[in-house]
Amino acid sequence: PGNVRVGATPAGAVPGSPAVAAGTRHLYGSTDATVIGGGQAGYNWQLNNFLLGVEGDINGGGLSTTTTVPAGGVGGLAGGSNFKASSDFNASIRGRIGYAWNQWLFYGTGGIAFADANLKANFAGGTAPGGTAVPSSSVSKSTTLMGPTYGGGIEYAMAPNISVGAEYRYTDYGHASFNLGNVGTT
């Protein structure tokens, strides 16, 4: 049996494949799908031209990617084995500081962000060297990731309580390693 550990592997890469060793993204029968929706709430205090605020957001959806090992296998994994990585939500709580000029607001924001990370592996059965049968199996693991988020933006006030704007934010959720236990390899 081999011990399968998925961690800082590029998205969509098959553990044990040459792509993982080279640190590049290599997809075998990979599919990606994304539908995201959410909401945001906050409160701002304006002191002359300066703005202080607090806000939070939450987004949910079906961010996922699935990778399938090609026929013939890779790195000891039987062909047809597949790995699905997904995230169902992400959220943040942030402070905001800015400067208002006429109807324009220029601001910076920063705080903490959260996201879930899920991994499901379906290992196809096969025959190991020496003719030993390797049974198929499934395993799944999940965790919540947390890290800093920061950025900035600009808003334009169209009416006293209505504005439009654009924001850029960088978020680092860190990484997680999932030990999927011992599986038979072919």
ZABALUM-864744 format. One record per residue (C-alpha): x, y, z. Coordinates in Angstrom, 2 decimals, padded with zeros to 5 digits. Last residue first. Layout:
N
> px, py, pz
> X, Y, Z
...
//
This chain:
186
> px, py, pz
> -001.11, -000.66, -008.81
> -001.27, 001.14, -005.48
> -003.27, 000.08, -002.45
> -004.37, 002.94, -000.27
> -003.12, 004.18, 003.08
> -004.63, 007.31, 004.54
> -006.02, 010.37, 002.77
> -003.75, 012.77, 004.61
> -005.06, 016.20, 003.71
> -002.66, 019.11, 003.77
> -003.97, 022.65, 004.08
> -002.80, 025.95, 002.67
> -002.80, 029.65, 003.50
> -006.06, 031.52, 002.98
> -004.21, 034.50, 001.51
> -006.65, 037.17, 000.30
> -005.85, 040.11, -001.99
> -008.58, 042.66, -002.51
> -009.37, 045.00, -005.40
> -012.45, 047.18, -005.15
> -014.61, 048.98, -007.69
> -017.41, 051.41, -007.04
> -021.03, 052.39, -007.19
> -022.82, 054.39, -004.53
> -026.32, 054.78, -003.10
> -027.14, 056.24, 000.33
> -026.97, 060.02, -000.33
> -027.26, 059.61, -004.14
> -024.83, 058.63, -006.93
> -021.85, 058.52, -004.58
> -018.74, 057.27, -006.46
> -016.57, 054.62, -004.89
> -012.86, 053.72, -005.14
> -011.02, 050.73, -003.82
> -008.35, 049.16, -001.71
> -006.84, 045.90, -000.62
> -006.36, 043.53, 002.28
> -007.19, 039.99, 003.37
> -005.37, 037.95, 006.01
> -005.90, 034.25, 006.65
> -008.25, 031.46, 007.67
> -008.93, 028.00, 006.22
> -011.78, 025.76, 007.34
> -011.21, 022.03, 006.94
> -012.47, 019.05, 004.95
> -011.61, 015.41, 004.26
> -013.09, 012.73, 002.02
> -012.28, 009.08, 001.36
> -013.36, 006.56, -001.24
> -012.17, 003.02, -001.95
> -011.57, 000.52, -004.76
> -009.94, -002.76, -003.82
> -006.38, -003.66, -004.90
> -006.10, -007.29, -006.03
> -002.62, -008.82, -005.58
> -001.11, -010.05, -008.87
> 002.58, -009.64, -007.98
> 002.57, -005.95, -008.86
> -000.80, -004.53, -007.76
> -004.05, -005.26, -009.60
> -006.79, -002.67, -009.82
> -009.38, -000.79, -007.86
> -010.24, 002.83, -008.54
> -009.55, 005.36, -005.78
> -012.25, 007.96, -005.27
> -010.82, 011.01, -003.51
> -012.82, 013.84, -001.97
> -011.23, 017.10, -000.86
> -012.98, 019.99, 000.85
> -011.72, 023.49, 001.71
> -013.84, 026.01, 003.62
> -013.06, 029.70, 003.51
> -012.34, 032.45, 006.05
> -010.97, 036.00, 005.74
> -009.42, 038.44, 008.22
> -009.00, 042.19, 007.99
> -008.02, 044.97, 005.63
> -009.47, 047.85, 003.65
> -008.08, 050.94, 001.95
> -010.18, 053.80, 000.64
> -010.78, 056.46, -002.01
> -014.26, 058.00, -001.91
> -015.61, 060.29, -004.62
> -018.69, 062.55, -004.46
> -016.70, 065.64, -003.43
> -013.45, 064.20, -002.06
> -013.85, 061.53, 000.60
> -010.76, 059.91, 002.16
> -010.73, 056.35, 003.40
> -010.35, 053.79, 006.14
> -012.06, 050.38, 006.18
> -011.97, 047.54, 008.68
> -012.65, 044.02, 007.58
> -014.56, 040.80, 008.34
> -014.38, 038.20, 005.58
> -016.27, 035.26, 004.10
> -015.80, 032.27, 001.82
> -018.20, 029.43, 001.10
> -018.71, 026.04, -000.57
> -015.12, 025.21, -001.52
> -014.20, 022.21, -003.63
> -011.43, 019.77, -004.55
> -012.49, 016.58, -006.35
> -009.97, 013.79, -006.95
> -010.44, 010.87, -009.33
> -009.27, 007.30, -009.83
> -010.19, 006.14, -013.35
> -006.72, 004.79, -014.10
> -005.17, 003.17, -011.03
> -002.74, 005.18, -008.92
> 000.88, 003.94, -008.90
> 002.34, 007.23, -010.08
> -000.13, 007.51, -012.98
> -002.65, 004.96, -014.18
> -003.15, 003.07, -017.45
> -006.31, 004.98, -018.26
> -005.97, 008.60, -017.16
> -006.27, 009.73, -013.52
> -009.29, 012.03, -013.18
> -009.17, 015.59, -011.83
> -012.21, 017.43, -010.50
> -012.38, 021.15, -009.74
> -014.84, 022.98, -007.55
> -016.33, 026.36, -006.65
> -020.00, 025.59, -005.96
> -021.41, 028.65, -004.32
> -021.42, 030.81, -001.30
> -020.20, 034.29, -000.52
> -020.12, 036.10, 002.80
> -019.21, 039.70, 003.45
> -018.26, 041.90, 006.35
> -017.82, 045.60, 006.90
> -016.36, 048.14, 009.33
> -015.86, 051.81, 008.64
> -013.81, 054.94, 009.10
> -014.07, 057.81, 006.60
> -012.14, 061.07, 006.51
> -013.35, 064.21, 004.72
> -015.04, 065.75, 007.77
> -015.51, 062.72, 010.06
> -017.53, 060.14, 008.12
> -018.57, 056.97, 009.94
> -019.26, 053.86, 007.83
> -021.30, 050.73, 008.58
> -021.22, 047.35, 006.95
> -023.03, 044.60, 005.09
> -022.11, 042.40, 002.12
> -023.91, 039.58, 000.33
> -023.37, 036.42, -001.61
> -023.39, 034.58, -004.92
> -020.98, 032.23, -006.66
> -021.36, 029.70, -009.50
> -018.14, 027.99, -010.55
> -017.32, 024.77, -012.39
> -013.97, 023.20, -013.29
> -013.41, 019.88, -015.06
> -010.15, 017.95, -015.33
> -009.62, 014.95, -017.60
> -005.94, 014.86, -016.66
> -004.74, 018.36, -015.85
> -001.13, 019.41, -015.39
> -000.34, 022.54, -013.43
> 003.37, 022.93, -012.81
> 005.51, 022.18, -009.77
> 007.87, 019.86, -011.67
> 007.28, 017.01, -009.23
> 003.55, 017.63, -009.32
> 003.49, 017.68, -013.12
> 005.49, 014.41, -013.28
> 002.52, 012.71, -011.60
> 002.71, 011.43, -008.03
> -000.39, 013.26, -006.86
> -002.52, 014.26, -009.89
> -002.53, 018.00, -010.53
> -005.82, 019.87, -010.71
> -004.78, 022.76, -008.52
> -001.03, 022.64, -007.89
> -000.09, 020.37, -004.99
> 000.67, 022.01, -001.66
> -001.13, 019.23, 000.15
> -002.36, 015.83, -000.96
> -000.94, 012.86, 000.93
> -001.48, 009.34, -000.40
> 000.28, 006.62, 001.61
> 001.01, 003.60, -000.58
> 000.00, 000.00, 000.00
//
